[in-house]
């Protein structure tokens, strides 16, 4: 059978206690060619991992939010060049933080800057400066600030200095959260309601949302309480993302839960939109721009998208997704034009237009092991004797 090496890897890691379980879905030519669900749904129980398990996908929310924003651009309701402050007046950073001063802004951050993470909004709670970390944490400005309302979040974040000059460098951070609030303001709807109407319902993504009802409690995948590699409590415990509690804010950068099948529907729709209008319609031009490098030689601080996500050179960033560049050397198998991203709790996907190949990996396994799967799956998929 195809891709047996992936199943063997997962079963060995599950038996070794490295992950509770996982779901993998591989599609090519518009159809599923291989899938598996291995291990347990929750380490606290013995129920097997179902193929339709629901996972906290964290940063795999970012491509969905980006696509939602681009649908507004397509309709003429949102301008990529609009300053963020023209839409969200509370977003008024006083300048750019330097070690000993606040440097004046050279220009305002724009909607496009938010989409390609060049708005100077690096995650404060991950800063190398302990003062910035402490300030971000005291304000609740973390990776998934679901306990704040949209207004509270934008007022608190919008009063902080930026981490870099807008448009200058790629810095991963809270840009997608701000973009989600832009969507809410322009559409007049809560982010989850807007995404449900324009994406989830038309694409039959019936299990994708910002919280899960109790009737689906038996499908939500859970992580180990401690990292098996270190024995330390995991950095993003399930309690910090309570799946069954409606959030105060629908977090556009990290707040969605989804299934492998639902997410496959999303990336296949995006891939189709690159060549012709999909349903709902995202113009070919915007779909291609979303999945094409937008950094244009700008550097990353401190890591570029490939190094940050997969410890590999040769990647740029589009709108909400990493992009494999032509004419560069990556240390992973793949094709130029591939777009991808991943979540900090262990989920990942990539889509290779050259081979019409899409892969979704779902696990709740924070820690360094998630980086191993991002790389190992590519090696096993492209190394399969029946590929392509």
C-alpha angles and dihedrals in degrees: 000000000000120000095010088147089068091054091047091052093050094046092050092049092046091050089049090053095244096126133010094226146308146211123219126189124185122188130181132173091008097303137088110259099176140006139165140178114203138180129359130330091221130016088221093064143034101237111125122246107267120217088237095051115148117234135191099243099187109181094017080078088072097072090049092052090047091052090049090054092048091054087060089049089052090054092050093245097113131044117211090211095051115119110245090232091060087064100031109033091185089065098088112140111193094223140291121317116240125175095264106014149020112257118211118252115257089205140347120272111254136207089258090054089056092050095053097035094246096120097100093251103131114168105274095203089059095047121129088227109086091207091057091046092051093047093049093048094047089054094046092243097145134134094285109022095178094146092067125076118239090253093050091048096050093045092051097041093039092059094056125092115255121250094231141003111285113264095011106099142003110256121170114226148090098343093109091052089056090045090054090055090048088055091050092051096046097041096039089227137103109264095247092050092048094048091046091054099043102033120003099051097041091047094043090240088158097164099048118102145117093263138015129233119236091250087072095047091112091061102051113108117223133200131231111271089234133035106256090213096056106017088229123126110271114262094236107039119193089247089068089059105037102193096201098049119086107237124236087230128027096232109222094198104046114357109097130104119201147153131247091250094049093049091048088056089054098050093043089053090050091048091051090049089060088067104029139352113293129205111289088033118249108173117249090236094056094041090054092046091050091054097041125084111270099178094086095199096319112143129236125242113243097338133016119230096267095047092045096049106028109006091246136117121225101070136109133180134252125180106319095335139079116241130206110232128225118235094027134099120244121183092226132073116256144097135274109265095035111143125202149148141180144207128242092236092063107276122128143166141183136185121204109196093187091063096026086237127151126182129185122189120189125188136135097228114128119185133059093316090075089065089053092056093048089059101032095053091056091051092050096043096048092038092055108119091226094053127146 
